[in-house]
Amino acid sequence: MKRDQFRRPDHANETFIMTTVVGSYPKPKWLHRVRDLWEDEESDFDDENWDEATDDAARVITDEHERAGLDVLVDGEVRRNEMVEFFAHRIEGYEFNGPVKVWGHNYFDKPSVTREVAYDESWLVDEYEFAAELTDRPVKVPITGPYTLANWSFNEAYETEEELVYDLADLVNEEIEKLVDAGARYIQIDEPALATTPDDHAIVGEALERIAEDIHEDVYLGLHVCYGDYSRIYPEILDYPVDEYDLELANGDYEQLDVFTDHEFTGNLALGVTDVHVAEVESVAEIKENIKKGLEVVPADRLTISPDCGLKLLPRDVAYGKMANMVQAAREIEAEIDRGEIEVSRTPASAD
Amino acid sequence: MTVVTTTPGLYPLPDWAKEALSGLKGHQKHDLIGGDEGGEIADAYGDVREELLVDQTEAGLDLVTEGQARWDDMLAHPLAVHDNVETRGIVRYYDNNNFYRDPVVTGELTESGDVARELEAASEFTDSLQAVLPGPYSLADLASNEHYREDDFLDAVAEFLAGEVEAFPAHETLFLLEPSLVENAPGDGEDERASEAIDRVAAATDAEVVVHTYWGALEEKVHAHLLDADVDAIGYDFVSDVDDNLYNIQEYGTKDSVALGLLDGQNTRVESPETIAERIDWIGERLPAQEFDTTYVTTNTELFYLPENKYKEKLAALGEVAARTEVTA
C-alpha cells in the first residue's frame, strides 16, 4: 500500500494514523531579519548568504518536525514567501505590479500573467533534495496547484482562465516529474482557490488529470483545500485522481463533518485536528476527540491527521506544541484501537 | 447622450500607506478600523483621502469618490464601525480571496455619521462629489443579525442607510453598490422588498441615485422589481456578463440613465480609451430603442483589488474617455 511506505519501522502500534503538517511553519525570527538584509539594495548581503541562511532555517524546522514526532515532515517552506508569488517568480510569463489586499492590512504581491506561461528554472527540487538529506523520515512536498496559480493571478494573456489553468497544469506536471525523479513520494497539491470558486471543480479535476497522468505508481498524491463550503464541491471531488484529501474542519468545530458522512468518503482523509487561527495549544484530550471525528468518516488506516492549514502565522512555540500534542494524541488513539477500546472498521484504502 | 465617467470607489491604499497604516494599526482582526481612530492614524487616512481625490481629479474623471480607504471591511464598513455592531470572525467577501469581519448587529441601528464625516472631509477637495454606500440588500446580506426580527432586518438596514445619507454633505450622485442582488439573489417576495429598501435609501437624497450591480447579471424578476425602485440609473457589469445584461435591458428596458461597468476592476489588463469608447458604441448599437439621459461609464467592481500602478492607469484611461467625449460632444 502506498501509505505503508510512510510508516516508521519502529512504529509501536498495529494501527497507523499518519501524522503530518500541511506545509508552512513559522520562520525563525532571525530569518525575517536576514530577508530584510537580503532585500536591502544597499546591503552587501548576497544570494549566497541568503541560501546559507535558508539552508540553516530548513535544518532547524525539519529537526523541529522530527522532534515533534511527525511521521512525514516538511521543511516549513522556509524558502517560500507566499504560495503564489514564490512560483510565479519561477515561471516565465508572470509579471509583478505591487501588493494587493487580502484582508485588513495583509497583502500579497499578486502577479499578472502577461504572456503564455512556460517552465523556466526548477521550482522545488533543490528544496526537496536538501530536506530529504536531513532526515531518514519521508518528506512531503507541498506545491501550489495550477488552479490557484491561475485564479490568484491577474490573467492578461489568455482568452479564458481555464486555458491558463491547463497550461499551468502542464508546468506543475513537469515539476512533479522532476520531484519524483529526485525521490519524492508524497506530493500535496494546494488548491485553496477551489473553495472560493466551487463552480470550477470540473476545471480543477481536469487539471489534476493532467498532473496525475503517468505518475509513478508509488507516489502518494494529496489535495489540500481549505476555508470554504465543502458541500459545494463534495462529493464531486471524490472523482479527482488523488489519494488523499486534506481538509480544514477544526476551525469550524466540525460543523461540516456531515457533508462527508452523508455521502461515503471513498478516498483517504487528511483531517485538520488543530485550529491554526487559535494561538493556544489544544490539549491531547481535545485533539483525540477531533481525531475520533475523522474516524466517523474513514477507518484508521485511511486517516491522516494534520493541522487545519499551514502553521506559519502562529508563534513558533505554539506551532510546536500543536504538532507534538497532535502526534501524542494519534499514538494514544492508535493504542486504544489496538486494545479494542475504540471500535473502528478496517477497510483497505480504495484509493491505493 | 451625456457620458459621465466615474467609479464605484473603494480604492486601494497607496503603497506608502499600506506600509504606514499596517505599522500604525497592526495586522490582526482587532487592529482594524473601529470608527474612533484619531492621531496619526486619522492623519494618515486624511493624507490618503487627499491623494485619492487628486488622482481622480488629475485623471479627469467627471465624478470623484472619497475612495473609502478606511473601509477595512469593504462594503460591510458602515456596520463594522457602528456602536451597536460587534465584529466577529473573518469571513469571505463573496467568492473573492478577500475577507472581512463578520458584523453582528446586536442593538438598534441608529445613525452614526461615519460616512458623512468622510464625505465632509472629501468635499473640501472637489465640487463633483459622488457618495458611495452599500445598497441595503447587500449590506444586510453581508451582516449577521442578533437584534431585529429576521423579517425586519432589511428594513432596519435601509432605515439606517437612509439616516446616514441624510447627514451627507452636498453630493452630485449616490452610488448604491448591490452585488448581492446578483450573487445571492433575493427570492419571491424578497426581491420586491429589496427594491423597496433601495427606494427608502434613495429617497433620502436629492442627488442622482445609481444602483450598481456586478459579478454577473440580475435574474429577470429581480431586475424587473429593481426597475420599480425610484432611482435614476441601474448599473450593469458588462465585463463579467455581456449577454445577460444586454438581454435584461433589451427585454425589460431600464431607467432613463444607465451605468455601464466597462472596465475590469479586478484585472491589471488596462483597457485603452479606444476600447472603452468602442464598447460604449457597441452597447448603444444594440439598444436602439433606448436614449439615455446620462451614461455613467465606470469599472464593473470596486477598485481595491488592483495594485496601485494599475488602478491609476485605469483612472487615466477613464479620464481619456471623458476628455474625448467633451471634444466630440
Interface residues (C-beta under 8 A of the other chain):
Chain A: N97 G98 P99 V100 K101 V102 W103 G104 H105 N106 Y107 K110 S112 N151 W152 F154 N155 E156 A193 T196 T197 Y227 G228
Chain B: P12 L13 D15 K18 L21 S22 K25 G26 H27 Q28 K29 D31 L32 D72 I90 R92 Y93 D95 N96 N97 N98 F99 Y100 Q266 N267 T268 R269 F304 Y305 L306 P307 E308 N309 K310
